[in-house]
Amino acid sequence: MFLQAVFIDRDGTIGGSDSVIYPGDFKLFSDVAESIQQLKKSGVLNCSFLINLVIHFD
């Protein structure tokens, strides 16, 4: 099976807290950026969600 995309809950999962944090104030947890880079290098689309907002990591 080929993995094409990963959809990740943003706040409290890859960073931030249990509260909604605006994009400019958002901080990733340690090692998350490295994990996202590994997914990107393998060709997997990475999307993170905040309520109805979709953030695409380029």
Rosetta blueprint (number, residue, H / E / L):
1 M L
2 F L
3 L L
4 Q L
5 A E
6 V E
7 F E
8 I E
9 D E
10 R L
11 D E
12 G L
13 T L
14 I L
15 G E
16 G L
17 S L
18 D L
19 S L
20 V L
21 I L
22 Y L
23 P H
24 G H
25 D H
26 F L
27 K L
28 L E
29 F L
30 S L
31 D L
32 V H
33 A H
34 E H
35 S H
36 I H
37 Q H
38 Q H
39 L H
40 K H
41 K H
42 S L
43 G L
44 V L
45 L E
46 N E
47 C E
48 S E
49 F E
50 L E
51 I L
52 N L
53 L E
54 V E
55 I E
56 H E
57 F L
58 D L
